[in-house]
Each structure stands twice: as C-alpha cells, then as structure tokens.
Amino acid sequence: MAKLRHIAIQCNDPEVSARFFKEALELTEVSRIGLAAPGAEGVIYMSDGVVNVALIHITNPDFPNFGPVGLNHIGFVVENLDDAVAKATAAGAVTQRTGQQIKVGEDWEYKMRTPDGVDFDLYDLRGRAWPGIGALEDYGVKGEITAAAHAEGRPLAHT
C-alpha cells in the first residue's frame, strides 16, 4: 500500500510560506534547492517528521509542475485547536470557517487559508479526524481512525 509522505505546493514566495509553516504549524525546514535570489525558482522542504511538504516556486511554463492542478487543501491534526488557530492567525492565516460554521455544536475543525492562498484544515485531536490516518501515538491516540467513528462523530480513542 502506498503511504502519503509528500505534498507539493506551488507558492508565489516560498520564503513567506516557509515562515508561515514554521510559525503557525511548527514544521521544520529540512532542505532547500535553488532560490538564489528573490523570485528565483526553487524549493523549500518542510516536514512534521512524517510528511514532506515541498514549497515550490516554478517560473518556467514548460516545466511539468508549473501549473499544478487538483490540490484543494491540506490538513493538520493538532493537540490544542485554540492555540493552533491563534498561532496560524498570528502568522497571517485567515479563518474561512469555524467548527460551528461547519456543523453547529462541534468545534473540532477550522478551515483556514495561508497568506499565500493555500487552504488548510486544523483538526483537534480531542474531536475527530480523517478516516484512515494513523501514526498518532505521539498524541496519545490509539490505533487508526475508522470511517464509522468519523461519520458518527465519535471522539478519538486515547491511550
């Protein structure tokens, strides 16, 4: 089975995007290629320790990744949603929808947008998260999230 470990985001300014992902979501910069001057092509690789996020800037329209198609949004699980929303907002993100706007009575998710226009979700691990995700033991979550638990709105099973 394939496992998602890489997301690439075409950015207007990878430096601004990297600063946002560091400050708001605590990702770590692990490598960079190019970007020798402002506006130059290149990539900054960020990671949460499991998934690689490539913040790319491509100016050559003949390059295969020049015009990405299909990326809608990315999502992050967080231990404290209020803190994560505050950090993201302080780093320049804008809230698109709160949990209450998504489903009345539920505050486990926020839909937000980075300063560079990339939409992302923040999911509170005290609520629920996407079906099929695992590797959450560091957060005290036991096992994988099932589709039934997600659909029924059951909280995650913590160890």
Beta strands, then each sheet from edge to edge (+ up, - down):
strand 1: 6-10
strand 2: 28-34
strand 3: 42-47
strand 4: 52-57
strand 5: 74-78
strand 6: 94-97
strand 7: 109-113
strand 8: 119-124
sheet 1: 1+ 4+ 3- 2+
sheet 2: 5+ 8+ 7- 6+
end
